[in-house]
Amino acid sequence: MVYPAENQDKVYIYGLELSRKFNISKWIELPNGLSVRLAIGYNQDKSQTSYLADKYLEMDSITLMKWLLDYSME
């Protein structure tokens, strides 16, 4: 997706991320160091531009919610 370049007067981005790492090797007999990380993130944004009479609008380039599932072997 392509977003046109546009200057913003004020931008507010805030969010929350929760994550947890689980050591799978403690529950199942697998090689030591096998783990899984689960995470969820939520973002909120507002931008103000003088082109649209100083209205606060959501930015299309910011992902609202994302999930992560990560497998790792240490």
PDB file of N, H, CA, C and O in Angstrom:
ATOM      1  N   MET A   1       0.834  -1.167   0.000  1.00  0.00           N
ATOM      2  CA  MET A   1       0.000   0.000   0.000  1.00  0.00           C
ATOM      3  C   MET A   1       0.888   1.242   0.000  1.00  0.00           C
ATOM      4  O   MET A   1       1.883   1.287   0.723  1.00  0.00           O
ATOM      5  N   VAL A   2       0.550   2.220  -0.780  1.00  0.00           N
ATOM      6  H   VAL A   2      -0.259   2.183  -1.367  1.00  0.00           H
ATOM      7  CA  VAL A   2       1.336   3.448  -0.893  1.00  0.00           C
ATOM      8  C   VAL A   2       0.572   4.584  -0.230  1.00  0.00           C
ATOM      9  O   VAL A   2      -0.620   4.774  -0.472  1.00  0.00           O
ATOM     10  N   TYR A   3       1.279   5.338   0.611  1.00  0.00           N
ATOM     11  H   TYR A   3       2.247   5.183   0.807  1.00  0.00           H
ATOM     12  CA  TYR A   3       0.678   6.477   1.302  1.00  0.00           C
ATOM     13  C   TYR A   3       1.331   7.758   0.790  1.00  0.00           C
ATOM     14  O   TYR A   3       2.558   7.840   0.738  1.00  0.00           O
ATOM     15  N   PRO A   4       0.540   8.754   0.414  1.00  0.00           N
ATOM     16  CA  PRO A   4       1.135  10.003  -0.055  1.00  0.00           C
ATOM     17  C   PRO A   4       1.787  10.758   1.109  1.00  0.00           C
ATOM     18  O   PRO A   4       1.310  10.708   2.242  1.00  0.00           O
ATOM     19  N   ALA A   5       2.859  11.442   0.814  1.00  0.00           N
ATOM     20  H   ALA A   5       3.247  11.483  -0.106  1.00  0.00           H
ATOM     21  CA  ALA A   5       3.545  12.232   1.831  1.00  0.00           C
ATOM     22  C   ALA A   5       2.728  13.472   2.145  1.00  0.00           C
ATOM     23  O   ALA A   5       2.337  14.215   1.244  1.00  0.00           O
ATOM     24  N   GLU A   6       2.475  13.691   3.423  1.00  0.00           N
ATOM     25  H   GLU A   6       2.792  13.088   4.154  1.00  0.00           H
ATOM     26  CA  GLU A   6       1.698  14.853   3.848  1.00  0.00           C
ATOM     27  C   GLU A   6       2.202  15.276   5.224  1.00  0.00           C
ATOM     28  O   GLU A   6       2.329  14.440   6.118  1.00  0.00           O
ATOM     29  N   ASN A   7       2.483  16.540   5.399  1.00  0.00           N
ATOM     30  H   ASN A   7       2.379  17.219   4.672  1.00  0.00           H
ATOM     31  CA  ASN A   7       2.927  17.033   6.695  1.00  0.00           C
ATOM     32  C   ASN A   7       1.750  17.115   7.659  1.00  0.00           C
ATOM     33  O   ASN A   7       0.650  17.519   7.283  1.00  0.00           O
ATOM     34  N   GLN A   8       1.995  16.733   8.892  1.00  0.00           N
ATOM     35  H   GLN A   8       2.889  16.405   9.198  1.00  0.00           H
ATOM     36  CA  GLN A   8       0.984  16.791   9.939  1.00  0.00           C
ATOM     37  C   GLN A   8       1.427  17.835  10.965  1.00  0.00           C
ATOM     38  O   GLN A   8       2.607  17.911  11.307  1.00  0.00           O
ATOM     39  N   ASP A   9       0.494  18.626  11.446  1.00  0.00           N
ATOM     40  H   ASP A   9      -0.465  18.564  11.168  1.00  0.00           H
ATOM     41  CA  ASP A   9       0.826  19.636  12.442  1.00  0.00           C
ATOM     42  C   ASP A   9       1.074  19.013  13.811  1.00  0.00           C
ATOM     43  O   ASP A   9       2.069  19.329  14.463  1.00  0.00           O
ATOM     44  N   LYS A  10       0.198  18.149  14.243  1.00  0.00           N
ATOM     45  H   LYS A  10      -0.610  17.892  13.713  1.00  0.00           H
ATOM     46  CA  LYS A  10       0.339  17.461  15.527  1.00  0.00           C
ATOM     47  C   LYS A  10      -0.051  16.001  15.336  1.00  0.00           C
ATOM     48  O   LYS A  10      -1.027  15.697  14.651  1.00  0.00           O
ATOM     49  N   VAL A  11       0.708  15.110  15.938  1.00  0.00           N
ATOM     50  H   VAL A  11       1.501  15.357  16.494  1.00  0.00           H
ATOM     51  CA  VAL A  11       0.422  13.680  15.854  1.00  0.00           C
ATOM     52  C   VAL A  11       0.514  13.089  17.252  1.00  0.00           C
ATOM     53  O   VAL A  11       1.474  13.353  17.976  1.00  0.00           O
ATOM     54  N   TYR A  12      -0.476  12.294  17.635  1.00  0.00           N
ATOM     55  H   TYR A  12      -1.255  12.080  17.046  1.00  0.00           H
ATOM     56  CA  TYR A  12      -0.489  11.589  18.910  1.00  0.00           C
ATOM     57  C   TYR A  12      -0.583  10.093  18.624  1.00  0.00           C
ATOM     58  O   TYR A  12      -1.522   9.639  17.971  1.00  0.00           O
ATOM     59  N   ILE A  13       0.384   9.337  19.109  1.00  0.00           N
ATOM     60  H   ILE A  13       1.147   9.706  19.640  1.00  0.00           H
ATOM     61  CA  ILE A  13       0.385   7.883  18.964  1.00  0.00           C
ATOM     62  C   ILE A  13       0.617   7.295  20.351  1.00  0.00           C
ATOM     63  O   ILE A  13       1.597   7.631  21.017  1.00  0.00           O
ATOM     64  N   TYR A  14      -0.268   6.437  20.775  1.00  0.00           N
ATOM     65  H   TYR A  14      -1.064   6.164  20.234  1.00  0.00           H
ATOM     66  CA  TYR A  14      -0.112   5.773  22.065  1.00  0.00           C
ATOM     67  C   TYR A  14      -0.662   4.365  21.943  1.00  0.00           C
ATOM     68  O   TYR A  14      -1.464   4.075  21.056  1.00  0.00           O
ATOM     69  N   GLY A  15      -0.224   3.489  22.845  1.00  0.00           N
ATOM     70  H   GLY A  15       0.427   3.725  23.566  1.00  0.00           H
ATOM     71  CA  GLY A  15      -0.667   2.110  22.741  1.00  0.00           C
ATOM     72  C   GLY A  15      -0.274   1.278  23.936  1.00  0.00           C
ATOM     73  O   GLY A  15       0.237   1.779  24.939  1.00  0.00           O
ATOM     74  N   LEU A  16      -0.528  -0.010  23.799  1.00  0.00           N
ATOM     75  H   LEU A  16      -0.942  -0.416  22.984  1.00  0.00           H
ATOM     76  CA  LEU A  16      -0.292  -0.964  24.867  1.00  0.00           C
ATOM     77  C   LEU A  16       0.185  -2.262  24.236  1.00  0.00           C
ATOM     78  O   LEU A  16      -0.337  -2.684  23.204  1.00  0.00           O
ATOM     79  N   GLU A  17       1.173  -2.894  24.851  1.00  0.00           N
ATOM     80  H   GLU A  17       1.597  -2.552  25.689  1.00  0.00           H
ATOM     81  CA  GLU A  17       1.640  -4.193  24.383  1.00  0.00           C
ATOM     82  C   GLU A  17       1.747  -5.137  25.564  1.00  0.00           C
ATOM     83  O   GLU A  17       2.304  -4.784  26.604  1.00  0.00           O
ATOM     84  N   LEU A  18       1.214  -6.334  25.403  1.00  0.00           N
ATOM     85  H   LEU A  18       0.761  -6.620  24.558  1.00  0.00           H
ATOM     86  CA  LEU A  18       1.307  -7.384  26.408  1.00  0.00           C
ATOM     87  C   LEU A  18       2.026  -8.561  25.776  1.00  0.00           C
ATOM     88  O   LEU A  18       1.703  -8.968  24.660  1.00  0.00           O
ATOM     89  N   SER A  19       3.007  -9.112  26.493  1.00  0.00           N
ATOM     90  H   SER A  19       3.270  -8.782  27.400  1.00  0.00           H
ATOM     91  CA  SER A  19       3.724 -10.261  25.959  1.00  0.00           C
ATOM     92  C   SER A  19       4.065 -11.227  27.083  1.00  0.00           C
ATOM     93  O   SER A  19       4.178 -10.848  28.248  1.00  0.00           O
ATOM     94  N   ARG A  20       4.225 -12.481  26.698  1.00  0.00           N
ATOM     95  H   ARG A  20       4.133 -12.789  25.751  1.00  0.00           H
ATOM     96  CA  ARG A  20       4.540 -13.530  27.666  1.00  0.00           C
ATOM     97  C   ARG A  20       5.392 -14.576  26.973  1.00  0.00           C
ATOM     98  O   ARG A  20       5.100 -14.979  25.847  1.00  0.00           O
ATOM     99  N   LYS A  21       6.454 -15.019  27.651  1.00  0.00           N
ATOM    100  H   LYS A  21       6.691 -14.692  28.566  1.00  0.00           H
ATOM    101  CA  LYS A  21       7.330 -16.052  27.119  1.00  0.00           C
ATOM    102  C   LYS A  21       7.099 -17.347  27.898  1.00  0.00           C
ATOM    103  O   LYS A  21       7.096 -17.346  29.129  1.00  0.00           O
ATOM    104  N   PHE A  22       6.906 -18.449  27.175  1.00  0.00           N
ATOM    105  H   PHE A  22       6.908 -18.450  26.175  1.00  0.00           H
ATOM    106  CA  PHE A  22       6.675 -19.758  27.783  1.00  0.00           C
ATOM    107  C   PHE A  22       7.822 -20.688  27.412  1.00  0.00           C
ATOM    108  O   PHE A  22       8.173 -20.803  26.237  1.00  0.00           O
ATOM    109  N   ASN A  23       8.408 -21.355  28.406  1.00  0.00           N
ATOM    110  H   ASN A  23       8.123 -21.262  29.360  1.00  0.00           H
ATOM    111  CA  ASN A  23       9.461 -22.328  28.181  1.00  0.00           C
ATOM    112  C   ASN A  23       8.792 -23.690  27.979  1.00  0.00           C
ATOM    113  O   ASN A  23       8.373 -24.325  28.947  1.00  0.00           O
ATOM    114  N   ILE A  24       8.694 -24.132  26.738  1.00  0.00           N
ATOM    115  H   ILE A  24       9.035 -23.616  25.952  1.00  0.00           H
ATOM    116  CA  ILE A  24       8.005 -25.371  26.391  1.00  0.00           C
ATOM    117  C   ILE A  24       8.740 -26.588  26.942  1.00  0.00           C
ATOM    118  O   ILE A  24       8.112 -27.602  27.247  1.00  0.00           O
ATOM    119  N   SER A  25      10.065 -26.500  27.072  1.00  0.00           N
ATOM    120  H   SER A  25      10.575 -25.677  26.824  1.00  0.00           H
ATOM    121  CA  SER A  25      10.870 -27.634  27.537  1.00  0.00           C
ATOM    122  C   SER A  25      10.513 -28.063  28.958  1.00  0.00           C
ATOM    123  O   SER A  25      10.813 -29.195  29.339  1.00  0.00           O
ATOM    124  N   LYS A  26       9.893 -27.210  29.741  1.00  0.00           N
ATOM    125  H   LYS A  26       9.649 -26.290  29.432  1.00  0.00           H
ATOM    126  CA  LYS A  26       9.497 -27.576  31.107  1.00  0.00           C
ATOM    127  C   LYS A  26       8.271 -28.480  31.106  1.00  0.00           C
ATOM    128  O   LYS A  26       8.100 -29.271  32.034  1.00  0.00           O
ATOM    129  N   TRP A  27       7.412 -28.388  30.090  1.00  0.00           N
ATOM    130  H   TRP A  27       7.551 -27.746  29.336  1.00  0.00           H
ATOM    131  CA  TRP A  27       6.160 -29.143  30.058  1.00  0.00           C
ATOM    132  C   TRP A  27       6.264 -30.417  29.229  1.00  0.00           C
ATOM    133  O   TRP A  27       5.648 -31.427  29.567  1.00  0.00           O
ATOM    134  N   ILE A  28       7.041 -30.376  28.144  1.00  0.00           N
ATOM    135  H   ILE A  28       7.541 -29.555  27.869  1.00  0.00           H
ATOM    136  CA  ILE A  28       7.149 -31.502  27.222  1.00  0.00           C
ATOM    137  C   ILE A  28       8.624 -31.869  27.113  1.00  0.00           C
ATOM    138  O   ILE A  28       9.484 -30.989  27.158  1.00  0.00           O
ATOM    139  N   GLU A  29       8.920 -33.136  26.972  1.00  0.00           N
ATOM    140  H   GLU A  29       8.222 -33.850  26.934  1.00  0.00           H
ATOM    141  CA  GLU A  29      10.310 -33.578  26.857  1.00  0.00           C
ATOM    142  C   GLU A  29      10.849 -33.252  25.462  1.00  0.00           C
ATOM    143  O   GLU A  29      10.794 -34.067  24.541  1.00  0.00           O
ATOM    144  N   LEU A  30      11.359 -32.058  25.346  1.00  0.00           N
ATOM    145  H   LEU A  30      11.404 -31.396  26.094  1.00  0.00           H
ATOM    146  CA  LEU A  30      11.966 -31.574  24.115  1.00  0.00           C
ATOM    147  C   LEU A  30      13.339 -31.019  24.459  1.00  0.00           C
ATOM    148  O   LEU A  30      13.656 -30.860  25.638  1.00  0.00           O
ATOM    149  N   PRO A  31      14.153 -30.725  23.470  1.00  0.00           N
ATOM    150  CA  PRO A  31      15.473 -30.147  23.769  1.00  0.00           C
ATOM    151  C   PRO A  31      15.353 -28.883  24.626  1.00  0.00           C
ATOM    152  O   PRO A  31      14.423 -28.092  24.465  1.00  0.00           O
ATOM    153  N   ASN A  32      16.312 -28.713  25.538  1.00  0.00           N
ATOM    154  H   ASN A  32      17.067 -29.355  25.669  1.00  0.00           H
ATOM    155  CA  ASN A  32      16.310 -27.521  26.406  1.00  0.00           C
ATOM    156  C   ASN A  32      16.422 -26.247  25.573  1.00  0.00           C
ATOM    157  O   ASN A  32      17.127 -26.208  24.565  1.00  0.00           O
ATOM    158  N   GLY A  33      15.723 -25.222  26.006  1.00  0.00           N
ATOM    159  H   GLY A  33      15.150 -25.253  26.825  1.00  0.00           H
ATOM    160  CA  GLY A  33      15.804 -23.922  25.352  1.00  0.00           C
ATOM    161  C   GLY A  33      14.697 -23.630  24.372  1.00  0.00           C
ATOM    162  O   GLY A  33      14.658 -22.535  23.811  1.00  0.00           O
ATOM    163  N   LEU A  34      13.782 -24.576  24.138  1.00  0.00           N
ATOM    164  H   LEU A  34      13.813 -25.466  24.593  1.00  0.00           H
ATOM    165  CA  LEU A  34      12.672 -24.320  23.224  1.00  0.00           C
ATOM    166  C   LEU A  34      11.632 -23.479  23.941  1.00  0.00           C
ATOM    167  O   LEU A  34      11.149 -23.852  25.011  1.00  0.00           O
ATOM    168  N   SER A  35      11.287 -22.339  23.346  1.00  0.00           N
ATOM    169  H   SER A  35      11.679 -22.036  22.477  1.00  0.00           H
ATOM    170  CA  SER A  35      10.324 -21.442  23.987  1.00  0.00           C
ATOM    171  C   SER A  35       9.417 -20.798  22.939  1.00  0.00           C
ATOM    172  O   SER A  35       9.727 -20.767  21.748  1.00  0.00           O
ATOM    173  N   VAL A  36       8.295 -20.289  23.421  1.00  0.00           N
ATOM    174  H   VAL A  36       8.043 -20.314  24.388  1.00  0.00           H
ATOM    175  CA  VAL A  36       7.319 -19.603  22.587  1.00  0.00           C
ATOM    176  C   VAL A  36       6.997 -18.270  23.252  1.00  0.00           C
ATOM    177  O   VAL A  36       6.802 -18.202  24.466  1.00  0.00           O
ATOM    178  N   ARG A  37       6.944 -17.222  22.456  1.00  0.00           N
ATOM    179  H   ARG A  37       7.102 -17.276  21.471  1.00  0.00           H
ATOM    180  CA  ARG A  37       6.550 -15.907  22.972  1.00  0.00           C
ATOM    181  C   ARG A  37       5.281 -15.474  22.260  1.00  0.00           C
ATOM    182  O   ARG A  37       5.215 -15.488  21.031  1.00  0.00           O
ATOM    183  N   LEU A  38       4.282 -15.093  23.029  1.00  0.00           N
ATOM    184  H   LEU A  38       4.335 -15.082  24.027  1.00  0.00           H
ATOM    185  CA  LEU A  38       3.023 -14.581  22.504  1.00  0.00           C
ATOM    186  C   LEU A  38       2.920 -13.109  22.871  1.00  0.00           C
ATOM    187  O   LEU A  38       3.249 -12.722  23.992  1.00  0.00           O
ATOM    188  N   ALA A  39       2.469 -12.293  21.939  1.00  0.00           N
ATOM    189  H   ALA A  39       2.201 -12.607  21.028  1.00  0.00           H
ATOM    190  CA  ALA A  39       2.332 -10.861  22.212  1.00  0.00           C
ATOM    191  C   ALA A  39       1.166 -10.297  21.428  1.00  0.00           C
ATOM    192  O   ALA A  39       0.847 -10.764  20.335  1.00  0.00           O
ATOM    193  N   ILE A  40       0.543  -9.297  21.998  1.00  0.00           N
ATOM    194  H   ILE A  40       0.802  -8.918  22.886  1.00  0.00           H
ATOM    195  CA  ILE A  40      -0.512  -8.548  21.320  1.00  0.00           C
ATOM    196  C   ILE A  40      -0.247  -7.062  21.565  1.00  0.00           C
ATOM    197  O   ILE A  40       0.109  -6.659  22.672  1.00  0.00           O
ATOM    198  N   GLY A  41      -0.419  -6.276  20.544  1.00  0.00           N
ATOM    199  H   GLY A  41      -0.708  -6.603  19.644  1.00  0.00           H
ATOM    200  CA  GLY A  41      -0.214  -4.841  20.659  1.00  0.00           C
ATOM    201  C   GLY A  41      -1.413  -4.089  20.113  1.00  0.00           C
ATOM    202  O   GLY A  41      -2.004  -4.494  19.112  1.00  0.00           O
ATOM    203  N   TYR A  42      -1.770  -3.002  20.764  1.00  0.00           N
ATOM    204  H   TYR A  42      -1.290  -2.673  21.577  1.00  0.00           H
ATOM    205  CA  TYR A  42      -2.888  -2.166  20.335  1.00  0.00           C
ATOM    206  C   TYR A  42      -2.397  -0.726  20.283  1.00  0.00           C
ATOM    207  O   TYR A  42      -1.802  -0.234  21.242  1.00  0.00           O
ATOM    208  N   ASN A  43      -2.644  -0.056  19.174  1.00  0.00           N
ATOM    209  H   ASN A  43      -3.127  -0.456  18.395  1.00  0.00           H
ATOM    210  CA  ASN A  43      -2.214   1.325  18.988  1.00  0.00           C
ATOM    211  C   ASN A  43      -3.410   2.204  18.646  1.00  0.00           C
ATOM    212  O   ASN A  43      -4.376   1.754  18.030  1.00  0.00           O
ATOM    213  N   GLN A  44      -3.326   3.439  19.049  1.00  0.00           N
ATOM    214  H   GLN A  44      -2.541   3.804  19.550  1.00  0.00           H
ATOM    215  CA  GLN A  44      -4.337   4.445  18.747  1.00  0.00           C
ATOM    216  C   GLN A  44      -3.591   5.687  18.272  1.00  0.00           C
ATOM    217  O   GLN A  44      -2.518   5.999  18.788  1.00  0.00           O
ATOM    218  N   ASP A  45      -4.136   6.382  17.315  1.00  0.00           N
ATOM    219  H   ASP A  45      -5.007   6.128  16.896  1.00  0.00           H
ATOM    220  CA  ASP A  45      -3.444   7.562  16.804  1.00  0.00           C
ATOM    221  C   ASP A  45      -4.443   8.626  16.379  1.00  0.00           C
ATOM    222  O   ASP A  45      -5.589   8.332  16.038  1.00  0.00           O
ATOM    223  N   LYS A  46      -3.990   9.837  16.408  1.00  0.00           N
ATOM    224  H   LYS A  46      -3.059  10.076  16.685  1.00  0.00           H
ATOM    225  CA  LYS A  46      -4.745  10.990  15.897  1.00  0.00           C
ATOM    226  C   LYS A  46      -3.732  11.954  15.302  1.00  0.00           C
ATOM    227  O   LYS A  46      -2.634  12.122  15.833  1.00  0.00           O
ATOM    228  N   SER A  47      -4.102  12.579  14.211  1.00  0.00           N
ATOM    229  H   SER A  47      -4.994  12.444  13.779  1.00  0.00           H
ATOM    230  CA  SER A  47      -3.230  13.579  13.614  1.00  0.00           C
ATOM    231  C   SER A  47      -4.051  14.809  13.260  1.00  0.00           C
ATOM    232  O   SER A  47      -5.221  14.713  12.889  1.00  0.00           O
ATOM    233  N   GLN A  48      -3.414  15.960  13.382  1.00  0.00           N
ATOM    234  H   GLN A  48      -2.463  16.038  13.682  1.00  0.00           H
ATOM    235  CA  GLN A  48      -4.077  17.222  13.079  1.00  0.00           C
ATOM    236  C   GLN A  48      -3.342  17.870  11.918  1.00  0.00           C
ATOM    237  O   GLN A  48      -2.116  17.981  11.924  1.00  0.00           O
ATOM    238  N   THR A  49      -4.099  18.291  10.936  1.00  0.00           N
ATOM    239  H   THR A  49      -5.095  18.201  10.932  1.00  0.00           H
ATOM    240  CA  THR A  49      -3.509  18.947   9.786  1.00  0.00           C
ATOM    241  C   THR A  49      -4.294  20.212   9.454  1.00  0.00           C
ATOM    242  O   THR A  49      -5.514  20.254   9.613  1.00  0.00           O
ATOM    243  N   SER A  50      -3.609  21.211   9.005  1.00  0.00           N
ATOM    244  H   SER A  50      -2.618  21.177   8.875  1.00  0.00           H
ATOM    245  CA  SER A  50      -4.270  22.476   8.672  1.00  0.00           C
ATOM    246  C   SER A  50      -4.990  22.397   7.325  1.00  0.00           C
ATOM    247  O   SER A  50      -5.786  23.279   7.004  1.00  0.00           O
ATOM    248  N   TYR A  51      -4.724  21.356   6.535  1.00  0.00           N
ATOM    249  H   TYR A  51      -4.078  20.639   6.796  1.00  0.00           H
ATOM    250  CA  TYR A  51      -5.397  21.219   5.242  1.00  0.00           C
ATOM    251  C   TYR A  51      -6.884  20.950   5.406  1.00  0.00           C
ATOM    252  O   TYR A  51      -7.680  21.355   4.560  1.00  0.00           O
ATOM    253  N   LEU A  52      -7.271  20.275   6.479  1.00  0.00           N
ATOM    254  H   LEU A  52      -6.624  19.946   7.167  1.00  0.00           H
ATOM    255  CA  LEU A  52      -8.668  19.901   6.691  1.00  0.00           C
ATOM    256  C   LEU A  52      -9.275  20.649   7.869  1.00  0.00           C
ATOM    257  O   LEU A  52      -9.989  20.058   8.678  1.00  0.00           O
ATOM    258  N   ALA A  53      -8.999  21.929   7.969  1.00  0.00           N
ATOM    259  H   ALA A  53      -8.418  22.410   7.312  1.00  0.00           H
ATOM    260  CA  ALA A  53      -9.577  22.811   8.995  1.00  0.00           C
ATOM    261  C   ALA A  53      -9.265  22.332  10.412  1.00  0.00           C
ATOM    262  O   ALA A  53     -10.130  22.380  11.286  1.00  0.00           O
ATOM    263  N   ASP A  54      -8.051  21.878  10.638  1.00  0.00           N
ATOM    264  H   ASP A  54      -7.348  21.840   9.928  1.00  0.00           H
ATOM    265  CA  ASP A  54      -7.555  21.476  11.968  1.00  0.00           C
ATOM    266  C   ASP A  54      -8.380  20.376  12.619  1.00  0.00           C
ATOM    267  O   ASP A  54      -8.554  20.385  13.838  1.00  0.00           O
ATOM    268  N   LYS A  55      -8.879  19.453  11.858  1.00  0.00           N
ATOM    269  H   LYS A  55      -8.738  19.446  10.868  1.00  0.00           H
ATOM    270  CA  LYS A  55      -9.597  18.304  12.421  1.00  0.00           C
ATOM    271  C   LYS A  55      -8.594  17.215  12.799  1.00  0.00           C
ATOM    272  O   LYS A  55      -7.561  17.052  12.150  1.00  0.00           O
ATOM    273  N   TYR A  56      -8.915  16.479  13.854  1.00  0.00           N
ATOM    274  H   TYR A  56      -9.754  16.611  14.381  1.00  0.00           H
ATOM    275  CA  TYR A  56      -8.106  15.324  14.227  1.00  0.00           C
ATOM    276  C   TYR A  56      -8.637  14.097  13.495  1.00  0.00           C
ATOM    277  O   TYR A  56      -9.816  13.765  13.611  1.00  0.00           O
ATOM    278  N   LEU A  57      -7.783  13.433  12.754  1.00  0.00           N
ATOM    279  H   LEU A  57      -6.824  13.703  12.660  1.00  0.00           H
ATOM    280  CA  LEU A  57      -8.155  12.271  11.964  1.00  0.00           C
ATOM    281  C   LEU A  57      -7.242  11.105  12.309  1.00  0.00           C
ATOM    282  O   LEU A  57      -6.130  11.308  12.798  1.00  0.00           O
ATOM    283  N   GLU A  58      -7.709   9.878  12.053  1.00  0.00           N
ATOM    284  H   GLU A  58      -8.611   9.714  11.656  1.00  0.00           H
ATOM    285  CA  GLU A  58      -6.860   8.711  12.243  1.00  0.00           C
ATOM    286  C   GLU A  58      -5.900   8.595  11.074  1.00  0.00           C
ATOM    287  O   GLU A  58      -6.240   8.915   9.935  1.00  0.00           O
ATOM    288  N   MET A  59      -4.701   8.132  11.374  1.00  0.00           N
ATOM    289  H   MET A  59      -4.425   7.872  12.299  1.00  0.00           H
ATOM    290  CA  MET A  59      -3.688   7.941  10.339  1.00  0.00           C
ATOM    291  C   MET A  59      -3.825   6.530   9.775  1.00  0.00           C
ATOM    292  O   MET A  59      -3.949   5.567  10.531  1.00  0.00           O
ATOM    293  N   ASP A  60      -3.803   6.409   8.470  1.00  0.00           N
ATOM    294  H   ASP A  60      -3.702   7.191   7.855  1.00  0.00           H
ATOM    295  CA  ASP A  60      -3.944   5.104   7.825  1.00  0.00           C
ATOM    296  C   ASP A  60      -2.665   4.274   7.891  1.00  0.00           C
ATOM    297  O   ASP A  60      -2.718   3.057   7.716  1.00  0.00           O
ATOM    298  N   SER A  61      -1.526   4.902   8.138  1.00  0.00           N
ATOM    299  H   SER A  61      -1.483   5.891   8.281  1.00  0.00           H
ATOM    300  CA  SER A  61      -0.255   4.175   8.101  1.00  0.00           C
ATOM    301  C   SER A  61       0.087   3.491   9.425  1.00  0.00           C
ATOM    302  O   SER A  61       1.098   2.792   9.498  1.00  0.00           O
ATOM    303  N   ILE A  62      -0.719   3.669  10.474  1.00  0.00           N
ATOM    304  H   ILE A  62      -1.540   4.237  10.415  1.00  0.00           H
ATOM    305  CA  ILE A  62      -0.469   3.056  11.775  1.00  0.00           C
ATOM    306  C   ILE A  62      -1.337   1.811  11.914  1.00  0.00           C
ATOM    307  O   ILE A  62      -2.548   1.864  11.702  1.00  0.00           O
ATOM    308  N   THR A  63      -0.711   0.689  12.271  1.00  0.00           N
ATOM    309  H   THR A  63       0.273   0.647  12.443  1.00  0.00           H
ATOM    310  CA  THR A  63      -1.449  -0.559  12.467  1.00  0.00           C
ATOM    311  C   THR A  63      -2.197  -0.492  13.789  1.00  0.00           C
ATOM    312  O   THR A  63      -1.607  -0.201  14.830  1.00  0.00           O
ATOM    313  N   LEU A  64      -3.500  -0.764  13.746  1.00  0.00           N
ATOM    314  H   LEU A  64      -3.979  -1.000  12.900  1.00  0.00           H
ATOM    315  CA  LEU A  64      -4.323  -0.670  14.941  1.00  0.00           C
ATOM    316  C   LEU A  64      -4.029  -1.789  15.939  1.00  0.00           C
ATOM    317  O   LEU A  64      -3.865  -1.523  17.130  1.00  0.00           O
ATOM    318  N   MET A  65      -3.960  -3.032  15.471  1.00  0.00           N
ATOM    319  H   MET A  65      -4.093  -3.248  14.504  1.00  0.00           H
ATOM    320  CA  MET A  65      -3.720  -4.162  16.360  1.00  0.00           C
ATOM    321  C   MET A  65      -2.805  -5.158  15.664  1.00  0.00           C
ATOM    322  O   MET A  65      -2.917  -5.382  14.458  1.00  0.00           O
ATOM    323  N   LYS A  66      -1.897  -5.755  16.432  1.00  0.00           N
ATOM    324  H   LYS A  66      -1.806  -5.574  17.411  1.00  0.00           H
ATOM    325  CA  LYS A  66      -1.035  -6.775  15.854  1.00  0.00           C
ATOM    326  C   LYS A  66      -0.794  -7.894  16.859  1.00  0.00           C
ATOM    327  O   LYS A  66      -0.780  -7.676  18.070  1.00  0.00           O
ATOM    328  N   TRP A  67      -0.608  -9.084  16.329  1.00  0.00           N
ATOM    329  H   TRP A  67      -0.620  -9.260  15.345  1.00  0.00           H
ATOM    330  CA  TRP A  67      -0.343 -10.279  17.121  1.00  0.00           C
ATOM    331  C   TRP A  67       1.037 -10.803  16.733  1.00  0.00           C
ATOM    332  O   TRP A  67       1.495 -10.621  15.605  1.00  0.00           O
ATOM    333  N   LEU A  68       1.691 -11.461  17.698  1.00  0.00           N
ATOM    334  H   LEU A  68       1.319 -11.609  18.614  1.00  0.00           H
ATOM    335  CA  LEU A  68       3.008 -12.034  17.429  1.00  0.00           C
ATOM    336  C   LEU A  68       3.080 -13.404  18.069  1.00  0.00           C
ATOM    337  O   LEU A  68       2.717 -13.572  19.234  1.00  0.00           O
ATOM    338  N   LEU A  69       3.536 -14.363  17.327  1.00  0.00           N
ATOM    339  H   LEU A  69       3.831 -14.227  16.381  1.00  0.00           H
ATOM    340  CA  LEU A  69       3.813 -15.716  17.820  1.00  0.00           C
ATOM    341  C   LEU A  69       5.229 -16.040  17.395  1.00  0.00           C
ATOM    342  O   LEU A  69       5.514 -16.124  16.200  1.00  0.00           O
ATOM    343  N   ASP A  70       6.127 -16.226  18.362  1.00  0.00           N
ATOM    344  H   ASP A  70       5.896 -16.158  19.332  1.00  0.00           H
ATOM    345  CA  ASP A  70       7.552 -16.371  18.103  1.00  0.00           C
ATOM    346  C   ASP A  70       8.042 -17.668  18.725  1.00  0.00           C
ATOM    347  O   ASP A  70       7.902 -17.867  19.932  1.00  0.00           O
ATOM    348  N   TYR A  71       8.612 -18.549  17.919  1.00  0.00           N
ATOM    349  H   TYR A  71       8.725 -18.388  16.938  1.00  0.00           H
ATOM    350  CA  TYR A  71       9.254 -19.764  18.400  1.00  0.00           C
ATOM    351  C   TYR A  71      10.750 -19.538  18.432  1.00  0.00           C
ATOM    352  O   TYR A  71      11.302 -18.949  17.502  1.00  0.00           O
ATOM    353  N   SER A  72      11.420 -19.992  19.480  1.00  0.00           N
ATOM    354  H   SER A  72      10.972 -20.470  20.235  1.00  0.00           H
ATOM    355  CA  SER A  72      12.868 -19.819  19.529  1.00  0.00           C
ATOM    356  C   SER A  72      13.533 -21.013  20.202  1.00  0.00           C
ATOM    357  O   SER A  72      12.942 -21.689  21.043  1.00  0.00           O
ATOM    358  N   MET A  73      14.765 -21.248  19.812  1.00  0.00           N
ATOM    359  H   MET A  73      15.246 -20.699  19.128  1.00  0.00           H
ATOM    360  CA  MET A  73      15.582 -22.318  20.380  1.00  0.00           C
ATOM    361  C   MET A  73      16.896 -21.692  20.812  1.00  0.00           C
ATOM    362  O   MET A  73      17.651 -21.179  19.987  1.00  0.00           O
ATOM    363  N   GLU A  74      17.163 -21.737  22.105  1.00  0.00           N
ATOM    364  H   GLU A  74      16.549 -22.153  22.776  1.00  0.00           H
ATOM    365  CA  GLU A  74      18.384 -21.103  22.624  1.00  0.00           C
ATOM    366  C   GLU A  74      19.490 -22.120  22.770  1.00  0.00           C
ATOM    367  O   GLU A  74      20.594 -21.774  23.193  1.00  0.00           O
TER     368      GLU A  74
END
